[in-house]
Amino acid sequence: MQTSVKKCVYPNNILVVSNDGNTISCPLESGNVKLADINNGIQNAWQSPLYDDFRNNLDKYLNDKNKICWQCNLLERNGATSLRTELLPITEDVKLKGVQFKLSNKCQLVCAHCGPLLSSSWGKHLGITKPIRNFNLKDNIIEELKELVPSLNFIRFTGGEPWIDPTHWKILNELHKIDKKDCELHYITNGLGKIKKELWEPYKRVLIMLSVDGYAESYEWFRRKSSWKDLIKNYENLKKLQNVEVWINFSITPWTINYLDDCKNFFSERFFTVPIMNPSHCSLASISKENYEKLGLTNYPKYSKIIGSNIKPLEHLKNWALKWDRSWNTIGQAEKIHPWLLKI
């Protein structure tokens, strides 16, 4: 028997497929439970005893001591919004309304708050021999997805970077053959890959959550191998597509928060901010309130309770920034873009 849970939409309504082929409890890599192999079937995974056991026992994860829901718990405890409270409506009914695919870690960027689990370019940067993490999605699963699509609210692709993942385009090619009715297509993307807009045309709505962390030069410093010029060009082209809606997804870190207003003023779209809690060099929690004020970082009431909740020495931030510059042969750039580092 499928039992619903309160406080989180994922166990009740969204099947999340990770880049190792397992369905998982949550799209956040900071903590989740592996539940079933997607290649055994979408409905088989959704209705599996493991999934229902997770729903029945979710309350034990919704406390501050567990390692599964810790990120949402920490944000909410400190007065901030989390993934489960800001982005998604919560329902008590158990019904499969969306499928979220994280097909691989294939990505062309190396972002400061990411790592090799979600970015093959990070793996290459670290010298990992086999940096790409993916799985072989069986054709019968794509066929099952085609049957399910008319009853789904959305299909979401994340990554890695979905627009450079061939399996993602293979799925869309197959879905192009059927009537999608009211099913929407969603992306979390860096917006720098090439698109095939003809495969988007049949959808009532294509929602693009565009990851933009920083502004202009600070964006390129934080998201290595990126191009602000290319991002803006692609963004302008996306806005011309009739059925496409763009949201901006901005990560709140010590390295981006001073550029939040610039970014908001530039982009007119719906704007979401996501406070990063891990790794510590990208978290406001690592800076005491006294040092936060001393460094001249912009203080928004929305994030004030996060500041100083997991304090690290200030040298921790500076050492990381200098190491980040050295690893990209851009020595001096950190202090130019983030002059508050000179106060440490």
URNORBEL-V148739 format. One record per residue. N is the residue number from 0. RES is the residue in three letters. PSI is psi in whole degrees, -180 to 180 (999 if undefined). D_FIRST is the distance of its C-alpha to the first C-alpha in Angstrom with 1 decimal. Layout:
N/RES/PSI/D_FIRST, N/RES/PSI/D_FIRST
This chain:
0/MET/130/0.0, 1/GLN/121/3.8, 2/THR/132/6.3, 3/SER/160/9.8, 4/VAL/152/12.9, 5/LYS/167/16.5, 6/LYS/-13/19.7, 7/CYS/132/18.8, 8/VAL/-25/18.1, 9/TYR/-50/17.4, 10/PRO/-28/13.9, 11/ASN/-31/12.8, 12/ASN/-15/15.3, 13/ILE/124/17.5, 14/LEU/121/17.2, 15/VAL/125/20.2, 16/VAL/121/22.1, 17/SER/171/24.8, 18/ASN/8/28.2, 19/ASP/5/27.4, 20/GLY/-3/24.7, 21/ASN/144/21.7, 22/THR/141/19.0, 23/ILE/163/19.3, 24/SER/-22/18.0, 25/CYS/144/21.1, 26/PRO/-14/24.2, 27/LEU/128/26.6, 28/GLU/-12/28.0, 29/SER/-15/28.9, 30/GLY/121/25.6, 31/ASN/169/22.3, 32/VAL/129/19.7, 33/LYS/132/19.7, 34/LEU/-43/16.2, 35/ALA/157/16.9, 36/ASP/123/19.9, 37/ILE/-29/20.2, 38/ASN/-3/22.4, 39/ASN/-3/19.6, 40/GLY/141/18.4, 41/ILE/-52/17.2, 42/GLN/-35/14.0, 43/ASN/-40/13.4, 44/ALA/-46/13.9, 45/TRP/-35/11.8, 46/GLN/12/8.6, 47/SER/152/9.9, 48/PRO/-35/8.8, 49/LEU/-42/11.7, 50/TYR/-45/10.6, 51/ASP/-35/7.3, 52/ASP/-38/9.7, 53/PHE/-44/12.2, 54/ARG/-44/10.5, 55/ASN/-27/9.9, 56/ASN/18/13.5, 57/LEU/-29/15.3, 58/ASP/-33/17.5, 59/LYS/-19/19.4, 60/TYR/-17/20.4, 61/LEU/36/21.6, 62/ASN/169/24.8, 63/ASP/-8/28.1, 64/LYS/-14/28.2, 65/ASN/167/25.4, 66/LYS/8/26.4, 67/ILE/-55/23.5, 68/CYS/20/23.8, 69/TRP/-35/27.4, 70/GLN/-48/29.0, 71/CYS/-42/27.3, 72/ASN/-45/27.7, 73/LEU/-44/31.3, 74/LEU/-46/32.1, 75/GLU/-38/30.6, 76/ARG/-29/32.2, 77/ASN/18/35.5, 78/GLY/4/35.3, 79/ALA/165/34.5, 80/THR/154/31.7, 81/SER/178/29.1, 82/LEU/-43/27.2, 83/ARG/-18/24.2, 84/THR/-23/26.5, 85/GLU/-45/29.2, 86/LEU/-26/28.0, 87/LEU/136/24.6, 88/PRO/140/23.3, 89/ILE/134/20.3, 90/THR/154/17.5, 91/GLU/-8/14.5, 92/ASP/136/12.6, 93/VAL/105/10.3, 94/LYS/131/12.5, 95/LEU/110/14.6, 96/LYS/-18/18.1, 97/GLY/150/20.1, 98/VAL/127/20.8, 99/GLN/119/23.2, 100/PHE/126/25.4, 101/LYS/84/27.6, 102/LEU/-30/29.3, 103/SER/176/32.1, 104/ASN/14/34.3, 105/LYS/118/37.2, 106/CYS/145/39.2, 107/GLN/-2/42.9, 108/LEU/161/43.0, 109/VAL/96/43.3, 110/CYS/146/42.2, 111/ALA/-29/43.0, 112/HIS/7/39.5, 113/CYS/-164/37.8, 114/GLY/-178/38.1, 115/PRO/-20/37.9, 116/LEU/-32/34.1, 117/LEU/-1/34.1, 118/SER/116/37.6, 119/SER/-30/39.5, 120/SER/-33/42.7, 121/TRP/-44/42.0, 122/GLY/-44/41.7, 123/LYS/-41/45.0, 124/HIS/-34/46.6, 125/LEU/-4/45.7, 126/GLY/21/47.0, 127/ILE/130/43.8, 128/THR/-45/44.6, 129/LYS/85/41.4, 130/PRO/-20/40.2, 131/ILE/129/37.8, 132/ARG/114/34.1, 133/ASN/-177/32.0, 134/PHE/164/30.1, 135/ASN/106/30.4, 136/LEU/118/27.9, 137/LYS/149/27.7, 138/ASP/-33/28.9, 139/ASN/-25/25.9, 140/ILE/-38/23.7, 141/ILE/-38/26.3, 142/GLU/-41/26.1, 143/GLU/-39/22.3, 144/LEU/-40/23.0, 145/LYS/-37/25.6, 146/GLU/-32/23.2, 147/LEU/-27/20.8, 148/VAL/-44/23.7, 149/PRO/-21/24.3, 150/SER/-4/20.9, 151/LEU/150/21.2, 152/ASN/-35/23.1, 153/PHE/159/24.6, 154/ILE/132/25.2, 155/ARG/136/26.7, 156/PHE/129/29.0, 157/THR/-161/30.2, 158/GLY/-149/32.1, 159/GLY/-155/34.6, 160/GLU/109/36.2, 161/PRO/-31/34.4, 162/TRP/-12/37.6, 163/ILE/11/39.2, 164/ASP/117/36.3, 165/PRO/-31/37.0, 166/THR/-36/33.3, 167/HIS/-46/32.6, 168/TRP/-31/35.4, 169/LYS/-44/34.4, 170/ILE/-46/31.0, 171/LEU/-36/32.8, 172/ASN/-41/35.3, 173/GLU/-41/32.6, 174/LEU/-21/30.9, 175/HIS/-19/34.4, 176/LYS/-7/34.3, 177/ILE/166/31.6, 178/ASP/117/31.2, 179/LYS/-6/29.3, 180/LYS/-117/29.4, 181/ASP/10/28.3, 182/CYS/133/26.7, 183/GLU/160/28.6, 184/LEU/124/29.9, 185/HIS/147/29.9, 186/TYR/145/31.8, 187/ILE/114/32.6, 188/THR/156/36.0, 189/ASN/-8/39.4, 190/GLY/12/40.9, 191/LEU/-3/43.6, 192/GLY/171/42.4, 193/LYS/145/43.5, 194/ILE/163/41.4, 195/LYS/85/41.3, 196/LYS/-23/41.3, 197/GLU/-26/41.3, 198/LEU/-12/37.7, 199/TRP/-20/36.8, 200/GLU/-36/38.6, 201/PRO/-13/36.0, 202/TYR/139/33.5, 203/LYS/-38/33.7, 204/ARG/131/33.5, 205/VAL/111/33.9, 206/LEU/121/33.2, 207/ILE/112/35.1, 208/MET/101/34.6, 209/LEU/118/37.9, 210/SER/114/38.3, 211/VAL/106/41.8, 212/ASP/99/42.7, 213/GLY/-174/46.2, 214/TYR/125/49.0, 215/ALA/-115/51.5, 216/GLU/-38/53.0, 217/SER/-32/50.5, 218/TYR/-47/47.7, 219/GLU/-29/49.4, 220/TRP/-42/50.0, 221/PHE/-39/46.4, 222/ARG/85/45.0, 223/ARG/146/47.3, 224/LYS/9/48.3, 225/SER/174/47.4, 226/SER/117/49.8, 227/TRP/-40/49.9, 228/LYS/-46/52.1, 229/ASP/-39/49.7, 230/LEU/-48/46.8, 231/ILE/-38/48.7, 232/LYS/-47/49.9, 233/ASN/-39/46.3, 234/TYR/-46/45.1, 235/GLU/-38/47.9, 236/ASN/-39/47.1, 237/LEU/-37/43.4, 238/LYS/-19/44.5, 239/LYS/-15/46.4, 240/LEU/129/43.4, 241/GLN/-40/42.4, 242/ASN/12/38.6, 243/VAL/132/38.3, 244/GLU/130/37.5, 245/VAL/130/38.4, 246/TRP/149/37.0, 247/ILE/130/38.7, 248/ASN/110/36.8, 249/PHE/122/39.2, 250/SER/127/38.6, 251/ILE/114/40.2, 252/THR/169/42.3, 253/PRO/-24/45.8, 254/TRP/-11/47.0, 255/THR/-22/45.7, 256/ILE/-31/45.7, 257/ASN/-9/49.5, 258/TYR/7/48.9, 259/LEU/-46/46.0, 260/ASP/-40/48.4, 261/ASP/-43/50.2, 262/CYS/-43/47.0, 263/LYS/-38/45.8, 264/ASN/-28/49.3, 265/PHE/-46/49.3, 266/PHE/131/45.9, 267/SER/-5/45.3, 268/GLU/172/41.6, 269/ARG/135/38.6, 270/PHE/122/38.8, 271/PHE/137/36.1, 272/THR/137/37.1, 273/VAL/105/35.0, 274/PRO/127/36.4, 275/ILE/129/36.4, 276/MET/-20/35.7, 277/ASN/133/36.1, 278/PRO/163/38.5, 279/SER/-30/40.8, 280/HIS/-7/43.8, 281/CYS/17/41.8, 282/SER/133/40.6, 283/LEU/-24/42.4, 284/ALA/-23/41.0, 285/SER/-9/43.5, 286/ILE/129/46.5, 287/SER/157/47.8, 288/LYS/-37/48.5, 289/GLU/-47/52.2, 290/ASN/-33/52.3, 291/TYR/-45/50.2, 292/GLU/-41/52.9, 293/LYS/-39/55.6, 294/LEU/-16/54.5, 295/GLY/28/54.3, 296/LEU/142/50.7, 297/THR/130/49.6, 298/ASN/112/47.7, 299/TYR/131/45.0, 300/PRO/-32/43.6, 301/LYS/-29/40.1, 302/TYR/5/40.3, 303/SER/-32/42.7, 304/LYS/-19/40.3, 305/ILE/-35/39.2, 306/ILE/128/42.9, 307/GLY/12/43.8, 308/SER/-9/40.4, 309/ASN/68/40.8, 310/ILE/135/44.6, 311/LYS/158/46.3, 312/PRO/144/50.1, 313/LEU/-32/51.4, 314/GLU/-26/52.9, 315/HIS/-43/49.4, 316/LEU/-47/49.2, 317/LYS/-44/52.7, 318/ASN/-40/52.6, 319/TRP/-45/49.4, 320/ALA/-42/51.1, 321/LEU/-39/54.3, 322/LYS/-40/52.4, 323/TRP/-45/50.4, 324/ASP/-45/53.8, 325/ARG/-40/55.3, 326/SER/-18/52.6, 327/TRP/7/53.3, 328/ASN/42/57.0, 329/THR/47/57.0, 330/ILE/131/58.8, 331/GLY/-15/59.6, 332/GLN/-38/57.0, 333/ALA/-47/54.6, 334/GLU/-25/57.4, 335/LYS/-45/58.6, 336/ILE/-32/55.2, 337/HIS/75/54.2, 338/PRO/-17/57.5, 339/TRP/-19/55.9, 340/LEU/-27/55.7, 341/LEU/-16/59.5, 342/LYS/-7/59.0, 343/ILE/999/57.3
